[in-house]
Amino acid sequence: MQEGLFADKRGIEPLAARMRPRSLGEYVGQAHLVGPGKPLRRAVEQGQLHSMILWGPPGVGKTTFARLLANLSELSFETMSAVMSGVKDIRAIVDRARLRQQGEGRETLLFVDEVHRFNKSQQDAFLPHIEDGTFVFVGATTENPSFELNSALLSRTRVYVLKNLEEEDLVTLLQRALEAPEGLDNSVRVEEDVLGMMARAAGGDARRALNILEVGADLAEPDGDGVPCIGERQLELVLQTSLRRFDKGGDVFYDQISALHKSVRGSDPDGSLYWMCRMLDGGCDPLYVARRLVRIASEDIGNADPRALRLCLDAWETQERLGSPEGELALAQAVTYLALAPKSNAVYKAYNACVASIRAEPDYEVPVHLRNAPTKLLKSLGHGDEYRYAHDEPDAFAAGEEYLPEAIRGRRYYEPVERGLEIRLAEKRARLDALNQGSDRRRFPSGDR
């Protein structure tokens, strides 16, 4: 066990560090993994620890859980960050772990923060030492392991998904910080409902919740009984924003989203920009705004201006790369472009209509001429017969060909509007319809387009 891991270092360590749990019973959240009877909890309690990847957003307890595992299993705790370490550091940790095994008979838990930032060769450096039991490997990542980690490393570990903490979990954690000896320095009272406001402002992040409480305690003012008290005014100072401007998950939240969406649909760039900035100023996650803009680009602009979708995706990426406040300028560029872009909900309507018809109607078979024929048997059954390769036809268009099942031939889902690029799409569709009608090779002559 690492000596002094939970020693009282009040005044040196921040509150979030002092409040690290000493047992699984004190660990807040992630009940789907460490609740009573859950497999991971049983593995810890039975001393059957294994290498793993902890995948989840910041502040949900990945580092805390790794330290807790080492403490409960009486393993030496080694930690490294992929941001600041390399293969040389891995070798040094391997050497120390082997010395402990040989000299003390003591095992090691290696915690690697942001493991996704290691390149392939660096990730490969862990593999032989995981296999021979030099250490128990625990990697933490905020990125999808399937995309960011080598398959070889994934095959030697188990992936556990950690979720954002619920508001109730964060309130429990804040209450414990107010009551525990290792918590706040002085007796501090928090006004009714303010703990809930702190939890909501933290957005599922335990570290942020405790930081808000700690700074709020520094700003606390004596109440009528002379007890330092944190109220809404102190909390607003901590957050540097009005608590009532943006109630995430409440009516104001949805009203402002609605106002943003309707302002864009109504082609008002000023209203669109205003409501977006109100949301951001009130504490809304800029990446949530980016996702909404992408949705609006498809739902309300569509093929009238396909550039809108690409611009929104670029703005989203810019926000991810630059963060706040620089990234918000790209969001402003996107929202004003969306507002002034030509509008069409034709794709949105076509998609909904198509899905509705598929759910309401039989599963029509694929027409034989469109079926795949990878084997001689399927070819002998006529799969792919009479299929016309469009590139071999005049203007790369097989006039008269049919691509819907015969039972619904001629059905229309997508109807371009007379705005933006869809004007040209509608004109092209009319030309293709005329070619289909005039073709002497119509597959279903009785069908009307």
Stockholm file with secondary structure:
# STOCKHOLM 1.0

chainA/1-449         MQEGLFADKRGIEPLAARMRPRSLGEYVGQAHLVGPGKPLRRAVEQGQLHSMILWGPPGVGKTTFARLLANLSELSFETMSAVMSGVKDIRAIVDRARLRQQGEGRETLLFVDEVHRFNKSQQDAFLPHIEDGTFVFVGATTENPSFELNSALLSRTRVYVLKNLEEEDLVTLLQRALEAPEGLDNSVRVEEDVLGMMARAAGGDARRALNILEVGADLAEPDGDGVPCIGERQLELVLQTSLRRFDKGGDVFYDQISALHKSVRGSDPDGSLYWMCRMLDGGCDPLYVARRLVRIASEDIGNADPRALRLCLDAWETQERLGSPEGELALAQAVTYLALAPKSNAVYKAYNACVASIRAEPDYEVPVHLRNAPTKLLKSLGHGDEYRYAHDEPDAFAAGEEYLPEAIRGRRYYEPVERGLEIRLAEKRARLDALNQGSDRRRFPSGDR
#=GR chainA/1-449 SS CCTTTTCCCBTTBCHHHHTCCSSTTTCCSCHHHHSTTCHHHHHHHTTCCCCEEEECCTTSSHHHHHHHHHHHTTCEEEEEETTTCCHHHHHHHHHHHHHHHHHTCCCEEEEEETGGGSCHHHHHTTHHHHHTTSSEEEEEESSCHHHHSCHHHHHTSEEEECCCCCHHHHHHHHHHHHHSTTSCSSCCEECTTHHHHHHHHHTTCHHHHHHHHHHHHHTCEECTTSCEEECHHHHHHHHTSCTTTCCTTSHHHHHHHHHHHHHHHTTCHHHHHHHHHHHHHTTCCHHHHHHHHHHHIIIIIGGGCTHHHHHHHHHHHHHHHHCTTHHHHHHHHHHHHHHHSCCCCHHHHHHHHHHHHHHHSCCCCCCGGGSCCCSHHHHHTTTTTTCCCGGGSGGGCCTTCCCSCGGGTTCCCCCCCSSTTHHHHHHHHHHHHHHHHHCTTCSSTTCCC
#=GC SS_cons         CCTTTTCCCBTTBCHHHHTCCSSTTTCCSCHHHHSTTCHHHHHHHTTCCCCEEEECCTTSSHHHHHHHHHHHTTCEEEEEETTTCCHHHHHHHHHHHHHHHHHTCCCEEEEEETGGGSCHHHHHTTHHHHHTTSSEEEEEESSCHHHHSCHHHHHTSEEEECCCCCHHHHHHHHHHHHHSTTSCSSCCEECTTHHHHHHHHHTTCHHHHHHHHHHHHHTCEECTTSCEEECHHHHHHHHTSCTTTCCTTSHHHHHHHHHHHHHHHTTCHHHHHHHHHHHHHTTCCHHHHHHHHHHHIIIIIGGGCTHHHHHHHHHHHHHHHHCTTHHHHHHHHHHHHHHHSCCCCHHHHHHHHHHHHHHHSCCCCCCGGGSCCCSHHHHHTTTTTTCCCGGGSGGGCCTTCCCSCGGGTTCCCCCCCSSTTHHHHHHHHHHHHHHHHHCTTCSSTTCCC
//
